[in-house]
Amino acid sequence: MLQNYLFDFDGTLADSGTTTVDAIQAVFADYKFTQPSANEIRYYMGIPIETSFPIWTDHQADDKTLAAMYADFRQIYGELERVNIKLFTGIKDVLATLKADNKELFVVTSKASGAIKRSLKQLAIEQYFTGTIGSDQVDHYKPAPDGVLNIARQYQLNLDQCIMIGDAKYDLQMGNAAGVATCGCKWGAYDVASLEKEKPTYLIDRPQELLTLR
């Protein structure tokens, strides 16, 4: 029986629209690097900018430049997010139902820990979550299992009762590497075929289907 539900954030709980694309392209223009296309950015959604930015700069940016780009991205993203971000339809009711059923809910995300706490508060869903873990709280980023394993260790969770829920293949790869059940979410996915290839335990179309998982 599933007891612990670990959620990705962007594309799973919330829709940030073009916020990520706009913020990344603005930063790359400011630093005179070729802007990654919207499709390139969406392909890498689900992994931290600490992984994707060096790739998009062809590893030509030094550590100091990259650190400045990360900081600028987070500032721009935060400003845009306040206007653009919204919950997917039905998500809040699903979270409330799971919580009322005494399930433990967590967020495991590539966003920084401060940013995810801000987002949960803005969307008025922070009360449903027992804990969160961001990219600054792991030694190895998605698709490594660190996020799931750190949450399990911190809250003494039984991995057999955990499920990792996300819209990107990296979420499913992380869950598989950690040895937990996985659930692919079609409603926010950029590439559903890539989810299918990971052979998740569940692949669902609507948030309400989360209530039927066992």
N, C-alpha and C positions, 0 to 999 in steps of 0.2 A: 504493500500500500504506500503510495506516495505521500510524503509528509512535508518535504522541503522543496520549495519552488524557487529556482534561481533564474532570474530574468536578465537578459540583455536590456539595454535602455532604448537607444535610437533605433527605430524601425521595428521595435517589439512592443514597448509600452507607449512610446511617443513618436509622433511624426513632426520632425523639425523642418519639413519642406526643403527648400533649397539652401538652408542656413549653412550646412557644412560645405557645400560646393561654393557658395558665394564667399565664405570666409577664407577658404583655402586659396581660391583664385585671387582674392584681394591681396593676401600675404605674398604669394608668388610674384604678382605684378610689382608690389612695393620693393621686393628684393631683387628684381630684374632677372628672375628665373622664368623659363617657359612654363606657362600655366598648364597644369594637368587638365584634361578634358573632364566634363561632367561624368562621362562614362567611366573614365579611369578612377575618378574619386569614388564613385559608387561601388566599383569593383572592390576597392580596398576598405570600404566601410565595415567596421567591426574590428579593425585592428588599430592600435594607437598611432598618432601622428609621428611618434618617435620611430616607428617602423616605416611608415609610408613617405614621410618628407625626404629622408635620404634617398629613397628610390627615385622620387620625382625630380630631385636635383641632380640625378646621375652621380651621386656621392661627391659632388663638387663643392658643397657647402661645409665649412669647418664647424667644429663644435660650438664655437661662440655664435656664429651666424645662425645655426640651427636652434640654439637656445633662444635667441631673440625672435626667430620665426615662430617657435612654439608659443612664446608669451604673447606675441601679437595676434596669433590665431585665436588663442583662448579669449583675449579681450574682445576681438571682433565677433567671435562666435557668441559670447555672452550677451553682447549688445543686440545682435540679431535674434538670438533665441528668445529673448524676452517678448518679442513681437510675434515670432513665427510659430513657436512650439505649441503643440496641442496633443492631447491624448487621443489614441485611436478609439473609435466608437466602441463602447462596451467594456473597455479596459477597467474603468473605475469600478463598475458593478462586479466584474469578475474578481478583482482584488478584494473587494469588500466581502464577497461570498466566501472566497477561500479563507480569509482571515476569520470570518464568523464560524467556519468549519474547523478552526484551530490548526490551520496549516501555517507553517513558518515561511515567510517570503523574504527574499534577498535580491539585491541587484549586483550583478557582476558585469562590469562595463569597461570599455576602453577610455571612457572619459576620466578625467582626474577626480579624485575623491571629493574635493570641494565643489566642483562643478555638478556632480551628480546629486549631492545633497541640496544644492541650490535649485536644481531642476525639479526634484521631488517636492520640495516645499512650494515652488511656484505653481506646480500642477495640483497641489493639495492632495497628494497621495503618500506623503512621507509616513503617515501614521500606520500604514499597512505593512511596512517593512521592518523586519527585525534587525537587519544590517545591510551594509553596502561595502563593496570593494572596488576601488578604481585602479587605473593603470599605474599610479604612483605607489601602490601598496603591494606590488608583486615584483619578483625578481625577473620573471620571464612573461612576456605578453602573450595574449591569444595568438595562435591556437594552443600554446602550452597550457597545461592543466592548473597552473598556479592559482588562478582566481578561485576556481571551484574548491581546490584542496585547502586553500587558506581559510575560506569561509567554513568549510567542514571542520577544520581543526579548531578555529576560533570558537565555534558554537557547538562543538562536539556532536556533529551530525553523522548519522548513519548513511554512508554513501548509497546503500541499497534503497534508501527512501528519498533520494534526491533526483531531481530532474533539471537539466539545463535547457532553457527556453530562449530561442533567438531566431533572428531573421537572416543571418549570414552563416556561410559555411564554417567560418572561424569559430562561431559559438558552438556548433555541433562538434567540430574537431576538438575543441577544448573539453566539452563534456565527455566525448569518447575517450580522450586521453586520461581523464580523471576516473573513468570507469562508472559513470552515472548514466541514467536514462537521458535521452535527448528528445527535444521537440522542435521541429522547424515550423516557423510562422510565415505563411504565405502572404498575409496582408501587408507586411512592410518589406517583403523581400525584393531585392533588385534582380536576383537570378534564382528562380525557383528550381531550375534544373540542377544547379550546384548544391542545393539542399538535398535533393533526391539522391544525388551521387554519394552523399555521406551516410545514407541508409539510417536516418533517425528512427528512434523508437516510435515516434509519432510525427505526422506531418499534417497540419491542420489549416483550415481556411479562415476561421473566425475565432476571435478571442473567447467566445462563449464555449467553444469546444474544450478549452482548458479545464472546465469543470467536469468533463467526462473522463479524464485521464485517470488511470488506476495503476 
